[in-house]
Amino acid sequence: MLRFDSDYMEGAHPEILARLSAMNLEKMTGYGADALCGQAREKILQACGCPDGEVYFLVGGTQTNATVIDALLRPYQCVLCADSGHIHVHEAGAVEASGHKVVGLPHRAGLVDADTLRAYLEAFYADPTYTHMPIPGMLYISHPSEFGTLYTRAGLEALAQVCREYGLYLYLDGARLGYGLASEASDLSLPDIARLCDAFYIGGTKVGALFGEAVVFPKTGICPHFFTTVKRHGALLAKGWLLGVQFDTLFTDGLYVRIARNALLQARKLRSVFLTRGYRLYADSPTNQQFFVLPESDAKTLAEKVGFELWARLENGEVAVRFVTSWATTPEQIDELAKLLA
């Protein structure tokens, strides 16, 4: 069975496994206070160009989003996002469980633009009864988006400007950030993201780590007592060094972006396999998520031997499907897929 369901289906990059094995019996200080976590934080802040920032390590994406959003917002505030956003659709109400309403906005292939955000906020504050409603306190975005699309530097700058005008935090979900940074279609860098966002996280789970996400606050003091909030959410890992060693490895010699490039290379090959056989794109993604329109009968036949995600049911007996490559996808797997499609 070939698997293109997601980018967290493999274990970890061999360099991470080798380091974990080599230090397996060393005794390490707990809760992220060890030297490895400190070293990883320094490397991440250097890569982000914000040496005075703060970095915290959490285990998974939903856990990270729920904790960061709850930590930054006042109890009466809500968070805005694309109505396709992960916190809105696929996180089981984790944000709402902490008391913060999630409000979906119109989007363009997963991306929220500044004009849409401004129009929503203008209409919200023009309503004389707005004080009876959850007050917008944050814009949540994903880069890459749920459709594999990317924000441009200009687009992110425009969003940041609107957020500043209306007093919103700008928070970027980087679960697949490595694949965005490695894309030739992207003009956004880590320093750009650190300059424009109030908080973001660098995803490890989907980009080479066994597990783990690195939350970055580019400026000290943006989120006081975040460590305590992590603990309160049950999100503090006792063996925090397991996260530190993984991110220290990923941010040594550019490994994080280097391994992401393989996923993009294989995604381009996968895309070509479908297009040369007459299938069309559902969304034009320059990253490791690829979306195609297939007759439902073709999708059912393919699903007998290949794992992928049914994205949407369309008209005329067609479906939209998602295929995802990863840092570990091999050319042989793409070749085998091509044979099955043939």
Secondary structure by P-SEA (a helix, b strand, c coil): cccccccccccccaaaaaaaaaacccccccccccaaaaaaaaaaaaaaccccbbbbbbccaaaaaaaaaaacccccbbbbcccccccccccccccccccbbbbbbbbccccccaaaaaaaaaaaaacccccccccccbbbbbccccccccccaaaaaaaaaaaaaabbbbbbbccaaaaaaacccccccaaaaaacccbbbbbccccccccbbbbbccccccccaaaaaaaaaccccccaaaaaaaaaaaaccaaaaaaaaaaaaaaaaaaaaaaaacccccccccccbbbbbccaaaaaaaaccbbbbbcccccccbbbbbbbbcccccaaaaaaaaaaac
